[in-house]
Amino acid sequence: MTEKQMKQIESQLPQGERIDRMYTAFEGGIRVITKNAHGCEIRYNVSFDTDGNASIKRF
């Protein structure tokens, strides 16, 4: 994943959430796990468009 794609993902997160970790899912694709201000984990699927731009969708 490029620096540009990381910044795109971070910009889509709700205020107060931060990336905790990422991994390649067994089913394919990339998952992002974030933590909010209360320490709760939220999971997102990452998808890429034809230009390589990253977007996230809550899992």
Biopython code that builds the backbone (N, CA, C, O; Angstrom):
import numpy as np
from Bio.PDB.StructureBuilder import StructureBuilder

atoms = [
    (1, "MET", "N", (0.846, -1.162, 0.000)),
    (1, "MET", "CA", (0.000, 0.000, 0.000)),
    (1, "MET", "C", (0.897, 1.232, 0.000)),
    (1, "MET", "O", (1.909, 1.278, 0.700)),
    (2, "THR", "N", (0.517, 2.220, -0.788)),
    (2, "THR", "CA", (1.343, 3.423, -0.907)),
    (2, "THR", "C", (1.004, 4.436, 0.188)),
    (2, "THR", "O", (-0.016, 4.332, 0.869)),
    (3, "GLU", "N", (1.878, 5.399, 0.331)),
    (3, "GLU", "CA", (1.659, 6.486, 1.299)),
    (3, "GLU", "C", (0.370, 7.253, 0.960)),
    (3, "GLU", "O", (-0.391, 7.633, 1.850)),
    (4, "LYS", "N", (0.144, 7.472, -0.333)),
    (4, "LYS", "CA", (-1.062, 8.179, -0.790)),
    (4, "LYS", "C", (-2.319, 7.413, -0.367)),
    (4, "LYS", "O", (-3.278, 8.015, 0.115)),
    (5, "GLN", "N", (-2.316, 6.092, -0.545)),
    (5, "GLN", "CA", (-3.473, 5.280, -0.170)),
    (5, "GLN", "C", (-3.687, 5.280, 1.337)),
    (5, "GLN", "O", (-4.829, 5.298, 1.796)),
    (6, "MET", "N", (-2.611, 5.262, 2.112)),
    (6, "MET", "CA", (-2.724, 5.334, 3.575)),
    (6, "MET", "C", (-3.378, 6.650, 3.989)),
    (6, "MET", "O", (-4.246, 6.663, 4.861)),
    (7, "LYS", "N", (-2.971, 7.747, 3.375)),
    (7, "LYS", "CA", (-3.555, 9.056, 3.692)),
    (7, "LYS", "C", (-5.036, 9.099, 3.305)),
    (7, "LYS", "O", (-5.845, 9.702, 4.009)),
    (8, "GLN", "N", (-5.391, 8.455, 2.177)),
    (8, "GLN", "CA", (-6.792, 8.407, 1.763)),
    (8, "GLN", "C", (-7.630, 7.656, 2.791)),
    (8, "GLN", "O", (-8.738, 8.080, 3.121)),
    (9, "ILE", "N", (-7.112, 6.556, 3.291)),
    (9, "ILE", "CA", (-7.833, 5.781, 4.307)),
    (9, "ILE", "C", (-7.982, 6.595, 5.583)),
    (9, "ILE", "O", (-9.076, 6.682, 6.140)),
    (10, "GLU", "N", (-6.896, 7.190, 6.047)),
    (10, "GLU", "CA", (-6.943, 7.994, 7.278)),
    (10, "GLU", "C", (-7.926, 9.144, 7.157)),
    (10, "GLU", "O", (-8.594, 9.485, 8.132)),
    (11, "SER", "N", (-8.030, 9.751, 5.974)),
    (11, "SER", "CA", (-8.933, 10.892, 5.795)),
    (11, "SER", "C", (-10.403, 10.473, 5.830)),
    (11, "SER", "O", (-11.273, 11.316, 6.051)),
    (12, "GLN", "N", (-10.698, 9.193, 5.618)),
    (12, "GLN", "CA", (-12.080, 8.705, 5.618)),
    (12, "GLN", "C", (-12.549, 8.234, 6.995)),
    (12, "GLN", "O", (-13.732, 7.952, 7.185)),
    (13, "LEU", "N", (-11.644, 8.149, 7.938)),
    (13, "LEU", "CA", (-12.010, 7.685, 9.278)),
    (13, "LEU", "C", (-12.772, 8.773, 10.031)),
    (13, "LEU", "O", (-12.483, 9.958, 9.869)),
    (14, "PRO", "N", (-13.739, 8.377, 10.848)),
    (14, "PRO", "CA", (-14.432, 9.345, 11.691)),
    (14, "PRO", "C", (-13.455, 10.003, 12.674)),
    (14, "PRO", "O", (-12.420, 9.432, 13.016)),
    (15, "GLN", "N", (-13.798, 11.185, 13.107)),
    (15, "GLN", "CA", (-12.967, 11.924, 14.064)),
    (15, "GLN", "C", (-12.724, 11.086, 15.311)),
    (15, "GLN", "O", (-13.660, 10.503, 15.857)),
    (16, "GLY", "N", (-11.501, 11.023, 15.757)),
    (16, "GLY", "CA", (-11.156, 10.306, 16.976)),
    (16, "GLY", "C", (-10.718, 8.870, 16.759)),
    (16, "GLY", "O", (-10.200, 8.244, 17.684)),
    (17, "GLU", "N", (-10.912, 8.328, 15.553)),
    (17, "GLU", "CA", (-10.450, 6.970, 15.268)),
    (17, "GLU", "C", (-9.031, 7.013, 14.734)),
    (17, "GLU", "O", (-8.642, 7.945, 14.030)),
    (18, "ARG", "N", (-8.261, 5.983, 15.082)),
    (18, "ARG", "CA", (-6.893, 5.874, 14.569)),
    (18, "ARG", "C", (-6.650, 4.443, 14.125)),
    (18, "ARG", "O", (-7.220, 3.503, 14.679)),
    (19, "ILE", "N", (-5.800, 4.286, 13.125)),
    (19, "ILE", "CA", (-5.485, 2.956, 12.625)),
    (19, "ILE", "C", (-4.656, 2.219, 13.668)),
    (19, "ILE", "O", (-3.645, 2.731, 14.148)),
    (20, "ASP", "N", (-5.091, 1.021, 14.010)),
    (20, "ASP", "CA", (-4.373, 0.178, 14.955)),
    (20, "ASP", "C", (-3.518, -0.843, 14.209)),
    (20, "ASP", "O", (-2.348, -1.046, 14.531)),
    (21, "ARG", "N", (-4.131, -1.490, 13.191)),
    (21, "ARG", "CA", (-3.382, -2.466, 12.398)),
    (21, "ARG", "C", (-4.117, -2.744, 11.095)),
    (21, "ARG", "O", (-5.287, -2.400, 10.929)),
    (22, "MET", "N", (-3.387, -3.383, 10.167)),
    (22, "MET", "CA", (-3.932, -3.789, 8.870)),
    (22, "MET", "C", (-3.457, -5.198, 8.587)),
    (22, "MET", "O", (-2.416, -5.629, 9.083)),
    (23, "TYR", "N", (-4.241, -5.917, 7.775)),
    (23, "TYR", "CA", (-3.799, -7.243, 7.372)),
    (23, "TYR", "C", (-4.481, -7.639, 6.073)),
    (23, "TYR", "O", (-5.501, -7.066, 5.690)),
    (24, "THR", "N", (-3.907, -8.620, 5.408)),
    (24, "THR", "CA", (-4.515, -9.200, 4.215)),
    (24, "THR", "C", (-5.439, -10.310, 4.678)),
    (24, "THR", "O", (-5.015, -11.243, 5.360)),
    (25, "ALA", "N", (-6.691, -10.203, 4.308)),
    (25, "ALA", "CA", (-7.694, -11.166, 4.748)),
    (25, "ALA", "C", (-7.563, -12.481, 3.988)),
    (25, "ALA", "O", (-7.170, -12.498, 2.821)),
    (26, "PHE", "N", (-7.891, -13.565, 4.648)),
    (26, "PHE", "CA", (-7.859, -14.895, 4.050)),
    (26, "PHE", "C", (-8.758, -14.951, 2.815)),
    (26, "PHE", "O", (-8.421, -15.603, 1.827)),
    (27, "GLU", "N", (-9.900, -14.266, 2.872)),
    (27, "GLU", "CA", (-10.861, -14.257, 1.775)),
    (27, "GLU", "C", (-10.420, -13.363, 0.631)),
    (27, "GLU", "O", (-11.050, -13.351, -0.427)),
    (28, "GLY", "N", (-9.357, -12.624, 0.830)),
    (28, "GLY", "CA", (-8.883, -11.672, -0.180)),
    (28, "GLY", "C", (-9.180, -10.255, 0.257)),
    (28, "GLY", "O", (-10.160, -10.012, 0.961)),
    (29, "GLY", "N", (-8.367, -9.343, -0.141)),
    (29, "GLY", "CA", (-8.559, -7.947, 0.212)),
    (29, "GLY", "C", (-7.785, -7.559, 1.450)),
    (29, "GLY", "O", (-7.124, -8.383, 2.081)),
    (30, "ILE", "N", (-7.881, -6.304, 1.779)),
    (30, "ILE", "CA", (-7.167, -5.741, 2.917)),
    (30, "ILE", "C", (-8.186, -5.295, 3.951)),
    (30, "ILE", "O", (-9.226, -4.736, 3.605)),
    (31, "ARG", "N", (-7.891, -5.539, 5.204)),
    (31, "ARG", "CA", (-8.730, -5.085, 6.317)),
    (31, "ARG", "C", (-7.949, -4.079, 7.146)),
    (31, "ARG", "O", (-6.734, -4.195, 7.307)),
    (32, "VAL", "N", (-8.658, -3.097, 7.664)),
    (32, "VAL", "CA", (-8.089, -2.104, 8.560)),
    (32, "VAL", "C", (-8.856, -2.183, 9.863)),
    (32, "VAL", "O", (-10.087, -2.174, 9.870)),
    (33, "ILE", "N", (-8.130, -2.261, 10.959)),
    (33, "ILE", "CA", (-8.750, -2.242, 12.281)),
    (33, "ILE", "C", (-8.353, -0.919, 12.931)),
    (33, "ILE", "O", (-7.173, -0.578, 13.012)),
    (34, "THR", "N", (-9.358, -0.187, 13.389)),
    (34, "THR", "CA", (-9.119, 1.092, 14.044)),
    (34, "THR", "C", (-9.571, 1.010, 15.492)),
    (34, "THR", "O", (-10.267, 0.075, 15.888)),
    (35, "LYS", "N", (-9.172, 1.987, 16.263)),
    (35, "LYS", "CA", (-9.680, 2.124, 17.636)),
    (35, "LYS", "C", (-10.223, 3.538, 17.774)),
    (35, "LYS", "O", (-9.626, 4.507, 17.304)),
    (36, "ASN", "N", (-11.377, 3.628, 18.433)),
    (36, "ASN", "CA", (-11.947, 4.948, 18.684)),
    (36, "ASN", "C", (-11.445, 5.482, 20.024)),
    (36, "ASN", "O", (-10.609, 4.851, 20.672)),
    (37, "ALA", "N", (-11.943, 6.619, 20.431)),
    (37, "ALA", "CA", (-11.490, 7.267, 21.664)),
    (37, "ALA", "C", (-11.749, 6.415, 22.903)),
    (37, "ALA", "O", (-11.076, 6.586, 23.919)),
    (38, "HIS", "N", (-12.714, 5.501, 22.833)),
    (38, "HIS", "CA", (-13.052, 4.637, 23.970)),
    (38, "HIS", "C", (-12.287, 3.315, 23.940)),
    (38, "HIS", "O", (-12.448, 2.484, 24.834)),
    (39, "GLY", "N", (-11.458, 3.117, 22.917)),
    (39, "GLY", "CA", (-10.685, 1.886, 22.812)),
    (39, "GLY", "C", (-11.399, 0.751, 22.101)),
    (39, "GLY", "O", (-10.869, -0.357, 22.030)),
    (40, "CYS", "N", (-12.597, 1.004, 21.571)),
    (40, "CYS", "CA", (-13.341, -0.021, 20.841)),
    (40, "CYS", "C", (-12.765, -0.198, 19.446)),
    (40, "CYS", "O", (-12.392, 0.775, 18.791)),
    (41, "GLU", "N", (-12.693, -1.450, 18.994)),
    (41, "GLU", "CA", (-12.175, -1.738, 17.662)),
    (41, "GLU", "C", (-13.287, -1.676, 16.624)),
    (41, "GLU", "O", (-14.398, -2.150, 16.860)),
    (42, "ILE", "N", (-12.979, -1.090, 15.480)),
    (42, "ILE", "CA", (-13.879, -1.037, 14.340)),
    (42, "ILE", "C", (-13.113, -1.581, 13.148)),
    (42, "ILE", "O", (-11.943, -1.250, 12.953)),
    (43, "ARG", "N", (-13.769, -2.415, 12.351)),
    (43, "ARG", "CA", (-13.114, -3.061, 11.202)),
    (43, "ARG", "C", (-13.672, -2.489, 9.899)),
    (43, "ARG", "O", (-14.864, -2.208, 9.780)),
    (44, "TYR", "N", (-12.782, -2.329, 8.940)),
    (44, "TYR", "CA", (-13.138, -1.829, 7.621)),
    (44, "TYR", "C", (-12.526, -2.706, 6.545)),
    (44, "TYR", "O", (-11.436, -3.251, 6.719)),
    (45, "ASN", "N", (-13.238, -2.837, 5.429)),
    (45, "ASN", "CA", (-12.686, -3.444, 4.220)),
    (45, "ASN", "C", (-12.151, -2.313, 3.353)),
    (45, "ASN", "O", (-12.764, -1.248, 3.268)),
    (46, "VAL", "N", (-11.023, -2.540, 2.718)),
    (46, "VAL", "CA", (-10.442, -1.549, 1.821)),
    (46, "VAL", "C", (-10.679, -2.005, 0.393)),
    (46, "VAL", "O", (-10.472, -3.173, 0.065)),
    (47, "SER", "N", (-11.113, -1.085, -0.455)),
    (47, "SER", "CA", (-11.243, -1.382, -1.875)),
    (47, "SER", "C", (-10.503, -0.299, -2.657)),
    (47, "SER", "O", (-10.276, 0.807, -2.166)),
    (48, "PHE", "N", (-10.139, -0.649, -3.874)),
    (48, "PHE", "CA", (-9.374, 0.253, -4.728)),
    (48, "PHE", "C", (-10.106, 0.436, -6.051)),
    (48, "PHE", "O", (-10.636, -0.524, -6.610)),
    (49, "ASP", "N", (-10.137, 1.677, -6.553)),
    (49, "ASP", "CA", (-10.748, 1.917, -7.856)),
    (49, "ASP", "C", (-9.705, 1.692, -8.953)),
    (49, "ASP", "O", (-8.569, 1.313, -8.666)),
    (50, "THR", "N", (-10.083, 1.920, -10.178)),
    (50, "THR", "CA", (-9.188, 1.648, -11.304)),
    (50, "THR", "C", (-7.962, 2.549, -11.320)),
    (50, "THR", "O", (-6.954, 2.216, -11.943)),
    (51, "ASP", "N", (-8.040, 3.689, -10.639)),
    (51, "ASP", "CA", (-6.891, 4.598, -10.556)),
    (51, "ASP", "C", (-6.009, 4.304, -9.349)),
    (51, "ASP", "O", (-5.001, 4.979, -9.143)),
    (52, "GLY", "N", (-6.378, 3.299, -8.544)),
    (52, "GLY", "CA", (-5.587, 2.935, -7.374)),
    (52, "GLY", "C", (-5.937, 3.700, -6.119)),
    (52, "GLY", "O", (-5.221, 3.604, -5.122)),
    (53, "ASN", "N", (-7.030, 4.465, -6.141)),
    (53, "ASN", "CA", (-7.457, 5.200, -4.956)),
    (53, "ASN", "C", (-8.145, 4.249, -3.983)),
    (53, "ASN", "O", (-8.909, 3.376, -4.395)),
    (54, "ALA", "N", (-7.871, 4.422, -2.689)),
    (54, "ALA", "CA", (-8.404, 3.545, -1.646)),
    (54, "ALA", "C", (-9.666, 4.143, -1.025)),
    (54, "ALA", "O", (-9.755, 5.349, -0.793)),
    (55, "SER", "N", (-10.633, 3.272, -0.765)),
    (55, "SER", "CA", (-11.820, 3.676, -0.012)),
    (55, "SER", "C", (-12.132, 2.575, 0.982)),
    (55, "SER", "O", (-11.777, 1.415, 0.774)),
    (56, "ILE", "N", (-12.802, 2.950, 2.070)),
    (56, "ILE", "CA", (-13.102, 1.988, 3.118)),
    (56, "ILE", "C", (-14.607, 1.861, 3.301)),
    (56, "ILE", "O", (-15.374, 2.789, 3.047)),
    (57, "LYS", "N", (-15.001, 0.666, 3.755)),
    (57, "LYS", "CA", (-16.411, 0.398, 4.073)),
    (57, "LYS", "C", (-16.415, -0.383, 5.377)),
    (57, "LYS", "O", (-15.675, -1.354, 5.535)),
    (58, "ARG", "N", (-17.246, 0.046, 6.298)),
    (58, "ARG", "CA", (-17.314, -0.627, 7.608)),
    (58, "ARG", "C", (-17.719, -2.082, 7.415)),
    (58, "ARG", "O", (-18.629, -2.386, 6.644)),
    (59, "PHE", "N", (-17.041, -2.966, 8.113)),
    (59, "PHE", "CA", (-17.224, -4.418, 7.975)),
    (59, "PHE", "C", (-18.368, -4.908, 8.817)),
    (59, "PHE", "O", (-18.663, -6.103, 8.823)),
]
sb = StructureBuilder()
sb.init_structure("model")
sb.init_model(0)
sb.init_chain("A")
sb.init_seg("    ")
for serial, (resi, resn, name, xyz) in enumerate(atoms, 1):
    if name == "N":
        sb.init_residue(resn, " ", resi, " ")
    sb.init_atom(name, np.array(xyz, "f"), 0.0, 1.0, " ", f" {name:<3s}", serial, name[0])
structure = sb.get_structure()
